[in-house]
Amino acid sequence: MAGKELTYKKYNLDIYDPFDVTGPYQMPIIHRCDTVPDILIGFNEAISSKCYN
């Protein structure tokens, strides 16, 4: 995989929609989501967690 493709995948730029932005800085709009996950892991615990899902 080429360097540009790796960057796109790493930063999830493939899901960026340039037409779904707002404001002078063209920030992506975060839409409401009603999905509630079964399990949550704190950010500080994520690196040492054995749960990869």
C-alpha positions as CSV (number, residue, x, y, z in Angstrom):
1,M,0.0,0.0,0.0
2,A,1.3,3.4,-0.9
3,G,2.1,6.1,1.8
4,K,-0.9,8.2,0.8
5,E,-3.3,5.3,1.2
6,L,-1.9,4.4,4.6
7,T,-2.4,8.0,5.8
8,Y,-6.0,8.0,4.5
9,K,-6.7,4.7,6.4
10,K,-4.9,5.8,9.6
11,Y,-6.8,9.0,10.0
12,N,-10.1,7.7,8.5
13,L,-10.0,10.2,5.7
14,D,-11.8,7.8,3.5
15,I,-15.0,8.5,5.5
16,Y,-14.6,12.3,5.3
17,D,-17.3,14.0,3.3
18,P,-16.3,17.5,2.1
19,F,-20.0,18.4,1.5
20,D,-21.0,17.6,5.1
21,V,-19.0,20.5,6.8
22,T,-19.9,23.8,8.4
23,G,-18.3,27.1,9.4
24,P,-15.4,29.1,8.2
25,Y,-12.9,26.3,9.0
26,Q,-15.0,23.6,7.2
27,M,-15.3,21.4,10.3
28,P,-17.2,18.1,9.8
29,I,-20.7,18.0,11.2
30,I,-21.2,15.4,14.0
31,H,-24.7,14.0,13.6
32,R,-26.7,12.6,16.4
33,C,-26.5,8.8,17.0
34,D,-28.8,6.8,19.2
35,T,-26.6,3.7,19.3
36,V,-25.5,2.6,22.8
37,P,-22.5,0.3,23.1
38,D,-22.7,-2.7,25.4
39,I,-19.2,-2.2,26.8
40,L,-17.1,1.0,27.2
41,I,-13.4,1.2,28.0
42,G,-11.8,4.4,29.3
43,F,-9.3,6.1,27.0
44,N,-6.5,5.6,29.5
45,E,-7.3,1.9,29.7
46,A,-7.6,1.3,26.0
47,I,-3.9,0.6,25.3
48,S,-3.6,-2.0,28.0
49,S,-7.0,-3.7,27.4
50,K,-7.2,-7.3,26.2
51,C,-10.6,-6.5,24.6
52,Y,-9.9,-5.5,21.0
53,N,-13.6,-5.2,19.9
